[in-house]
Amino acid sequence: MDFDLEAVIEAALASCAVTAQQKQLDIAAVIDPALPRWVRGDPTRLRQVLLNLIGNAVKFTQAGHVVLEVLAQAEADTAALVEFAITDTGIGIPDSARGSCFRIQPSDNSVTRRFGGTGLASLSPSG
């Protein structure tokens, strides 16, 4: 499905804005102008992942800011590789625990269809 990438990002930020405002946090997105505005994918799953990332950053940040950075890593005529990165002034993850963090990747589609939800699984160390 084709969708407006910027609109999905803005909707995810808006969903977390009230909590951020209550904590007096600045919340923003920085979107690489090289990215295409319209992309093909699953906007519902992307929004859910962004909500989890932004929501956790807001939850663990007591003062300062939360910024979602959206970067074009590679682009071809028919495909774009997009990186989403959160920076915040929260407590962070201690260096000793970073090895246990995992890259989020899609799980088997049959499991997703059976149980619903995003079907995300932690499959590989992010290193």
N, C-alpha and C positions, 0 to 999 in steps of 0.2 A: 504494500500500500504506500502510495506517495503521501508525504506529510511535510508540514512546515516545521523544520527543525527548531527555528527560533521560537515559534509559538509553544512547542513542547517544553523547551527550556524555561521560558517565561512562566508557563503554568506551574512547573515544578517549584520555581522560586516563589511564586505568589502563594503556593500552598504552605510554605514554611515562613512566610514573611510576618505573619501575626506573632508567632512564637519568638522570632528574632526581634521584632519590635518590642515585645514585652520585656525582653532581656537587654534592650537598648543596644542590639548588635546591628552593624551595617551588613547588609546582604546584597550581593551583586553577581552578575555574570559578565565575563569578558569573552566575547565570541570572535574567533579569528575571522576577519573579513574575507579570507580566501575560501571559506567553506561555502558550499552551495546552500541556499536557503531551503530548497525543496530536496528531500531525500526519499529513498524507498526503504522501508523497514517496518518495524512494529512500534508505533508511537506509544501504545499503552505500556509495553514492557520497558521501553526507554524511560518513560515518565516515572514508572515505579522504581527503577534503579536510581534515577536522579533523586527522587524523593527520599530514598533510603540514605544515599550519600549526603545530601544536604541536611536532612533531618538529624542524622547522627552528628554532623559537624555543629549544627545549632545546639543540640542537646549537650555536647561536651565543651562548648565555648561559653565562658562566663562574661567575657568582655572583649570588645574589639570588633572583629569582622569574620565573615564567611564569604569566600569568593569561589564561584564555579568558573573554571577556565575551560573553554572548548576550543580545541586546536585541530587544524587539518594536518594530519601526519603524512598522508599521501592521497593523491587524487589522479584518477584516470578519466577517460571519457564516460565510463559507465559505473565507476565505483569511487568511493571516498572512504578513507580510514580516518576515523575521528577519535581523538583522545579527550576524555573528560577528567579533569583534575580538580580536586578541592583543596584549597588552602584556607587555613583559619588560624586564629590566635588562641585556640583551645589547648587542652592538656597534651594532645598528641599521643603518639605511640612510642614507648621507650625503645631505644635501639635493641635492647635484649629481647623484645617481643616481635620485632619486625620480621624475623625469619619465619614466624608462624602465620603471617598474613598470606592470603592466597588471592590469586587473580580470579575474578568471577567470569565464568564462561557458561554458555548455554548447555543445559543438560539434554538428554534424549527427549525428542519431541513426543514420543509415545507416553512418557511419564507425565509430561506437561498436559497432554490431552486428557489423560486419565484423572489427574488430581487437580488440574487447574493451576492458576498462579503463573509465575514467571518461569518456573522450571530451571532456575539458576542453581548451579552447583559450584562448589569450590574444587576445581580440578587440578590446578597446578600452582606451585609456588611462584610468587611474583618476583622473587629474588632481587 
